C-alpha cells in the first residue's frame, strides 16, 4: 500500500513541483487548492499519469471548516495520511512599505500563511499520532515550505516575512511536540523560485542573479524544491527533525 501525502497549494507553482517529485517517488497524493476542480484537472491528470492515485481536496486553509473538510476528503478517499506538506501561501495583494501597510493585508496573509498552516498541522498531527499508536511501523512527517523571507527582510511585504518567520518557529514547536511519537517535522526555505508569485519581478531578479545575488547564478525551479521535499518525505533524514533545508542557490550565505 502506497504512502499518502497531502500537499496544500499543490496544483500549481512550487506545490505542483513537489507533487510531481512525490509522485515519482511512489506516493499517492491529496492535492489541496482553492481553485475549482475543473481548473485543476490538467495538473491532476499529469500526476495520475505518473502512477499516483490522486484526489483533489478543494478548500482554503484559512477557514476552520475548510481545514476539517480537506482532511475529511483525505480520510474518505485514502483512509490514511503519512506526509503533510504545508505549501499553501499567498503574497500581499499590494506590496506596501511597513509604514503604509494595512491591518487587512496583515490579517489576510497571516491567516493563510501562518494560522491556517498551524491549525491544519495540529489536526493532521492528531491523526498521525492515532495511526502511529495503532501501527508502530507507521511512518509520518510534516514538511513546512517556508521562505528565505523568514530571515531576509523585505520592508515592502512585512506581513509575508512575519508569517514565514512564525512558520519557522512552528516547525520547531511541532518537531519538539511530536518527537515522542517519532514524527519528524522539517522546514524547507526556497529562495528566488520561478512561479506565478515571482512573475511580476522577473526582470528585477534576472538582473540581480546575473550580478551575483546567488552563488549558483540561476533561478530556482519548482523541481528544485520538490526534490528536497521528496528526500525528506521518503525518510532520507530520519534523525534531523526540526531542521531547515535551504533551497536558495547559496543566496543567504554571508559573503564579503
C-alpha positions in Angstrom: 0.0 0.0 0.0 1.4 3.4 -1.0 2.1 6.1 1.4 -0.1 9.2 1.1 0.9 12.9 1.0 -1.3 15.9 1.4 0.1 19.0 -0.3 -1.6 22.3 0.3 -1.5 24.6 -2.7 -0.4 21.6 -4.7 -1.9 22.2 -8.1 0.5 24.9 -9.3 3.9 26.5 -8.7 6.1 25.1 -6.0 3.3 22.9 -4.7 2.9 21.2 -8.1 6.7 20.7 -8.4 6.6 19.0 -5.0 3.6 16.9 -6.1 5.5 15.7 -9.2 8.5 14.6 -7.3 6.5 12.8 -4.6 4.5 11.0 -7.4 7.8 9.9 -9.0 8.8 8.6 -5.5 5.8 6.4 -5.2 3.4 8.4 -3.2 -0.4 8.7 -3.7 -1.5 12.3 -3.4 -4.1 14.5 -2.0 -3.9 17.9 -3.7 -5.4 20.9 -2.0 -6.2 24.2 -3.7 -8.7 27.0 -3.8 -9.4 26.7 -7.5 -12.5 24.8 -8.8 -11.7 21.2 -9.5 -12.2 21.8 -13.2 -9.4 24.3 -13.2 -7.0 21.8 -11.6 -7.8 18.9 -13.9 -4.7 19.4 -16.0 -2.4 19.2 -13.0 -4.3 16.2 -11.6 -4.1 14.3 -14.9 -0.4 14.9 -15.1 0.1 13.5 -11.6 -2.1 10.5 -12.3 0.0 9.8 -15.5 3.0 9.4 -13.1 1.2 6.4 -11.5 -0.3 8.1 -8.4 -3.9 7.8 -7.2 -4.8 11.5 -6.8 -7.7 13.2 -5.1 -8.3 17.0 -5.3 -9.4 18.5 -2.0 -10.7 22.0 -2.6 -10.6 24.4 0.3 -9.0 27.5 1.8 -6.8 26.6 4.7 -7.5 29.9 6.4 -11.0 28.6 7.1 -11.5 26.2 10.0 -14.4 24.4 8.2 -12.4 24.0 5.1 -9.4 22.5 7.0 -11.8 19.9 8.5 -13.2 19.2 5.1 -9.8 18.8 3.5 -8.8 16.2 6.0 -12.2 14.5 5.8 -11.7 14.2 2.0 -8.3 12.6 2.5 -9.7 10.2 5.1 -12.6 9.3 2.9 -10.5 8.6 -0.2 -7.4 7.0 1.3 -8.2 6.3 4.9 -4.6 7.3 5.9 -2.1 10.1 5.8 1.6 9.8 6.1 3.0 13.2 5.0 1.6 16.7 5.3 3.4 19.3 3.1 2.3 22.8 4.2 3.0 24.7 1.0 -0.1 26.9 0.5 0.7 30.6 0.8 -0.2 34.0 -0.5 1.6 37.2 -1.1 0.2 40.6 -0.1 -2.3 41.9 -2.7 -0.2 45.1 -2.8 3.5 45.5 -1.8 3.4 48.3 0.7 6.1 49.8 2.9 5.6 48.7 6.5 4.8 52.4 7.3 1.9 52.2 4.9 0.7 48.6 5.1 -2.8 47.8 6.3 -4.2 45.6 9.0 -6.4 43.9 6.5 -3.4 42.8 4.5 -1.6 41.6 7.6 -4.6 39.6 8.7 -5.2 38.1 5.3 -1.6 36.9 4.8 -1.1 35.6 8.3 -4.5 33.8 8.3 -3.3 31.6 5.4 0.4 31.5 5.7 0.7 31.0 9.4 -2.6 30.5 11.2 -4.1 28.1 8.6 -0.9 26.1 8.4 -0.5 25.9 12.2 -4.0 24.5 12.8 -4.0 22.2 9.8 -0.8 20.8 11.2 -2.5 20.4 14.6 -5.3 18.3 13.1 -3.1 16.3 10.8 -0.7 15.6 13.7 -3.5 14.3 15.9 -4.5 11.9 13.1 -0.9 10.8 12.5 -0.5 10.0 16.2 -3.6 7.9 16.2 -2.2 5.9 13.2 1.1 5.6 14.9 -0.5 4.2 18.1 -2.4 1.6 16.1 0.6 0.6 14.0 4.1 1.1 15.4 5.6 0.7 11.9 3.6 3.7 10.6 6.0 6.5 9.3 4.8 10.1 9.2 6.3 13.5 8.8 5.3 17.2 8.4 7.2 19.4 6.0 6.7 23.2 6.0 7.5 25.2 3.0 8.8 28.5 4.4 11.0 31.1 2.6 14.2 32.9 2.9 11.9 35.7 4.0 11.8 34.0 7.4 15.2 35.8 8.0 15.7 38.1 4.9 14.0 41.4 5.3 11.7 42.9 2.6 10.2 46.1 4.1 7.6 46.3 1.3 6.0 43.0 2.4 6.5 42.8 6.1 3.4 40.7 6.7 4.8 37.9 4.4 8.1 38.0 6.2 6.5 37.8 9.6 4.3 34.9 8.6 7.3 32.9 7.3 9.3 33.7 10.5 6.4 32.4 12.5 6.2 29.3 10.4 9.9 28.7 11.2 9.1 28.7 14.9 6.0 26.5 14.3 8.3 23.9 12.7 10.4 23.7 15.8 7.4 23.7 18.1 5.8 20.7 16.3 9.1 19.0 16.0 9.5 19.0 19.8 5.9 18.1 20.5 5.9 15.2 18.0 9.3 13.9 19.0 7.9 11.3 21.4 5.9 9.8 18.5 9.0 9.8 16.2 7.2 12.1 13.7 9.8 14.4 12.3 8.9 18.0 11.2 11.1 19.9 8.7 11.3 23.3 7.2 12.3 24.0 3.6 13.2 27.5 2.7 13.1 28.3 -1.0 14.9 31.3 -2.4 14.1 33.0 -5.7 11.9 30.5 -7.5 10.2 30.7 -10.9 6.5 30.8 -10.0 3.4 32.8 -10.6 4.2 34.7 -7.4 7.5 35.9 -8.9 6.3 36.6 -12.4 5.9 40.3 -11.8 9.5 40.7 -10.7 11.2 38.6 -13.3 13.2 41.4 -14.8 14.4 42.6 -11.4 15.7 39.2 -10.4 17.2 38.4 -13.7 19.4 41.4 -13.2 20.2 40.6 -9.6 21.0 37.0 -10.3 23.3 38.0 -13.2 25.1 40.3 -10.8 25.7 37.6 -8.2 22.7 37.6 -5.9 23.0 33.8 -5.7 26.1 31.7 -5.6 24.6 29.5 -8.3 23.7 32.0 -11.0 20.3 30.9 -12.0 16.7 31.0 -10.8 15.5 28.2 -8.6 12.8 26.0 -10.1 9.8 24.2 -8.5 11.6 21.0 -9.3 14.5 22.0 -7.0 12.2 22.4 -4.1 10.3 19.2 -5.0 13.5 17.1 -4.9 14.4 18.4 -1.4 10.9 17.7 -0.1 10.9 14.2 -1.6 14.2 13.4 0.2 12.6 14.4 3.5 9.3 12.7 2.8 10.8 9.4 1.8 12.7 9.3 5.1 16.3 10.0 4.0 16.7 12.4 7.0 15.2 10.4 9.9 17.3 11.9 12.6 17.1 15.6 11.6 13.7 16.7 13.0 13.3 20.5 13.4 16.0 21.3 10.8 15.9 23.8 7.9 16.8 22.8 4.4 17.8 25.8 2.3 16.9 25.7 -1.4 18.2 29.1 -2.4 21.3 28.6 -4.7 23.5 29.9 -1.9 21.8 33.3 -1.8 21.8 33.5 2.0 25.4 32.5 2.5 27.1 35.5 4.2 29.7 36.9 1.7 32.1 39.8 1.5 
